[in-house]
Amino acid sequence: MAEQDQNTPQFQLQRMYLKDMSLEQPNSPQILLEQQQPQVDIQLGLGAESLADGVYEATVTATVTTKIGERTVFLIEAKQAGIFEIRHFPAEQVQGILGVVCPQMIYPYLRAMVSDICTRAGFPPILLAEVNFQAMYEAQQAAQQQAAGGDGAAAPTLN
């Protein structure tokens, strides 16, 4: 019975932390006098890497760029991370956990950080939209299979 307990799948958040945060306002203070509404571009990225046997770091990165014309109002880059213990799962399930479950846990903290840094910088908060990480992961897997020739022989990986 003890041997079976050792092989029971385990998933646990070890630590959540802000890994990186930057704010740039290259055209301040002059751009702050502009009356035009800025254009906002938001890019999200996911990452995961193995730290030790059964221990992984998962990250979600947001890059928020606001511009008026060609001039940048502000640029925020934020990376929220978590350390997760993921043991005794098949490899393809580990990839799914790292690509869906971990980002779902991390993302609310990233959303709060981006909103907070906007407010602290003197701008209205940017509210990052909800993200369907399951759909994002499935699209990534489909793209990888298609790139591998659609034969399904390539093992799924998360960058």
Summary of the structure (lengths in Angstrom):
residues: 159
radius of gyration: 19.4
end to end distance: 37.2
largest distance: 70.3
contacts: 432
relative contact order: 0.19
helix: 34%
strand: 38%
